[in-house]
């Protein structure tokens, strides 16, 4: 059995939704507006909140904002009436899980609630499992495209969150360093684009990138990433299949005269955000380490 909080200033709509959910075995509590809902959540945290959008004192948008910030594990489903569509879109953008138009409650409410609860429970179980892990090691083989990097980084950052090694600020910085290293491996490693090419106008540089990625031998090259996350640090090793470079000639990107150089920005961020950065002798592999701050 699950615990659902139904929030609606219309007693009729509230009773209708409550009856439908109780028929499938859910424990339902009602609230008349957002402030009432906040008080009830503080007393007993529900498994799901089902809320109307237009209400006095505290509307559905403000309630979604509060729940997603204070109780991020609680999914919120919206009940939308005619005239509340704009509010509903904003609520979905800031974290609401789904919505059901009020005119379709009889048809869609039960199925939507079941689906959202199932996803929330699966996510909770996954997080509990990940919380018991002491190490996560992953190997990736990436092609020469920037598409999909956001999804890859999102997965790695979520793993770091679940292991609770770093705070959100540090996770963001690690993600930035990892992104910059991946871009460098693709553009300067595999595609052998020169640092001076970064000074070209954006459209010209993107055209050069696309042309190079379609030619042999560049198009058959890959980037190999190993991610190792433990309870006290994160370590990433990236290797491209390019010819590498002379590491001894690498300019110090943290030197004042080099900080504002376009082609040194990525390495500057990497060295600023990570505790240890090293290259192999060939210059086609980088290892980055970030340690837990209390080590």
Beta strands, then each sheet from edge to edge (+ up, - down):
strand 1: 3-7
strand 2: 27-31
strand 3: 48-52
strand 4: 75-80
strand 5: 98-101
strand 6: 135-142
strand 7: 223-230
strand 8: 233-239
strand 9: 276-279
strand 10: 285-291
sheet 1: 2+ 1+ 3+ 4+ 5+
sheet 2: 6+ 7- 8+ 10- 9+
end
